[in-house]
Amino acid sequence: KSISYCDLISQYTKADKKLAKWAFNIVYTRGFEDGYGDVKIVPFGDYFNHDTNWEIQGNYDDQGNYYAYTTYDVPAGSPLRMTYTAGDSSNPSFLFARYGFLDESSPATFCKILIEPVTQELVDMGYSHERMLFYRGSGEASEEVWDVLLYKILGENNPEHQQILYAAHMIGDDDTKQALHNQYYSETLSALKSHVDGFLAELEDLSNRTVGRDRNVHPRLPIILQHNEFVKQVFLAVRENLMYK
C-alpha cells in the first residue's frame, strides 16, 4: 500500500508485486543513507562487507557523488570493510533481519523489550534499539534498560512519580532519579527477571518448532538458529548476573 504513494515508481512496477518487492529489497539491502533522510544505491560501493572493526568510511559531496576512503593505512592484501550500522554494532538482530548474516563480534544486543505506544517521553528516557542493551561479556543491562523499565512501572502504578522521574532525567537531577530507582528497585528487578525468563522460553519454543524441518525446504533455518543461539547466550549471561543483584 505504501508504495502507491511514491510518485517516482511507475504504475507498471507498482502493479507487479514481484518486481516491486525485488526493487524494494535492492534499495533496502544495497542502499546507503545520504545523511539527509534519503537512501541511494552506490554501484561497487555496496561490495564492501560489514565488520565491527572497519577500515572504510564513506560520504557524499554536494553533487551527490559518493566517496569511500580508508580511515588508516591499510596493509596490502587486507580486507576493506565498512560498517552497516553507522558504527553501532550493538544490535546483530538488525543486521540479520536486513542483510541476512549474523555479526557475532557484536558486544551487546537489544534487550528485546517492546513497549507500545512509543511516546516522546519514552524516547527521551532512552527507549531505542541502540541504547537499551544487554552486554554479552558481563551480562549487564545498560542504564537505559533500567530507566525505561522504571518509567513504565511508574506509569502503571504511580503516574506522579513517573513525571518526577522524567523531569529529573531531563534536567540531569541524578540524586532524585537514583532515589526513585532505589525506592522501586525490587519492582524493576522483578520485571527485568520476568522479561529475561519469558524471552528465553520463547527462544526455546521457537527452536523446538524447527525440529524435523527439512533444511532443503527451509535453507535459512541454520542461520536463524545460530542467531537465536547468540541472543540466548547473551540473555543467559544477563539472567546469571541478575541472580546476584
Disulfide bonds with the S-S distance in Angstrom:
none
